[in-house]
Amino acid sequence: MARDPADLLDAAAACPVESEPLEPAAASLTPAEVAVLPHVTELRAFDGPPDASTKTVLTYVASLASIQSKRTARTAFNRVARLLGKDTWPELDWTSLGPQETTLIQAGIVARYSPMTVRTTMAMVRGVLRTGFRLGYIDAERYQRAVLTERVHGASLPKGRALGRDEVARLKTYVQEELPGAYAVQAWAIFAAGLGGGLRLSEMAALQIDSLQPVKAERKPGSSPAPTAQLRVYGKGAKWRLQPLPDGASSAIGHWLGERGKLGLTTDRLFVQLTRAGQLEDAPLGPKGVWGIVHRVGQAAGLEPFTVHDLRRTFATRLFQTTDIATIKTLMGHANIATTTKYDMRGQDEAGSAAAQLDEWASGAELESAHAPKDLAWARGQAEAMRAGGYSLEQIAKALDRFGLRGRGGLWLTTRDVKKLLEGSGTSP
């Protein structure tokens, strides 16, 4: 019996990361076609080969690195289909899309969704068109015309929030005093990975029992205390990194490793399926399971709602209070420093106060005025760190813009402003 193609994208989104590539068992597919669709296991159910449009979409989805990206793609494609008068994405002939259709798609979602959603959706539409071109289903001229859409302007309000220190303290007290045994130890290790290591949800779920490693580094006289442990993290974009941990976080994860060793488990994943009632399965705790623990514990502790990613935002926000942005970028595992700036979740009151003080700088006040020195010293430190990291003056200006820094008259910072800032000028740029 043939399967509805809509079910295939659901299967692609739900398929675990560690699944093995599909063997070329279906007579309707060549081994090469099977090789590019490793996550879509239900292809065996086809009586015949999928049409060009369906194969194009599924090939693009198979190229996405994470399960979350596949789920986002499914939502985006159904959104596009509805805009073009179809109910679901398989009803749309994706290989027939041209410049008129992509223009209508962008205009339709701009009117209904946030700028970030528009950019994500259009990026995925372009990805499908590019895949169709590579597979030979879309000619070069139509592809080039179709992907030449206008730039999407605008910005959304920051998502999520950072937890306050009192909230973290309440959370820790609840976990350690109210939750039972091994369940409490694992739960706090999960929070430690987020709050102390800034890990993403998928990164937490992918941790293995040997991910926690000691750091062999001699402390130099007069230097700050160095971390004694780090996590080997499989990050976004299939990138590995070594994530230094503060002592409290490494101690929490080490404590869980000790408890875990008493349970006689064979799975190599760090976090396992363990319920509050003590029910244990020798199986990895997936992203959904990690999310469930964080959600339930936070709710039971009486905190305002927060997500797993808010733990990462909390990690970054605390770093922004003491650390330069170039270092934070490395610790966050970001490829682009502009992404790092979005994680500064310090309160709007503080941001408004900083902006008011910087206005004195923009209006020509001396650096040694009543309020400006502290803020300018911070800005200069950020700029110097980025410059040392090889960033251009233009890149530094864009990064500082995201923190609300402005030049003379409240205008956007220029490379000249940044140069004067780096030179330590005694007057405003």
Secondary structure, 3 states (H helix, E strand, C coil): CCCCHHHHHHHHHHCCCCCCCCCCCCCCCCHHHHHCCCCCHHHHHCCCCCCHHHHHHHHHHHHCCCHHHHHHHHHHHHHHHHHCCCCCHHHCCHHHCCHHHHHHHHHHHHCCCCHHHHHHHHHHHHHHHHHHHHCCCCCHHHHHHHCCCCCCCCCCCCCCCCCCHHHHHHHHHHHHHHCCHHHHHHHHHHHHHHHCCCCCHHHHHHCECCCEEECCCCCCCCCCCCCCEEEEEEECCCEEEEEEECHHHHHHHHHHHHHHHCCCCCCCECCEEECCCCCEEEEECCHHHHHHHHHHHHHHCCCCCCCHHHHHHHHHHHHHCCCCHHHHHHHHCCCCHHHHHCCCCCCHHHHHHHHHHHHHHHCCCCCCCCCHHHHHHHHHHHHHHHHHCCCCHHHHHHHHHCCCCCCHHHCCCCHHHHHHHHHCCCCCC
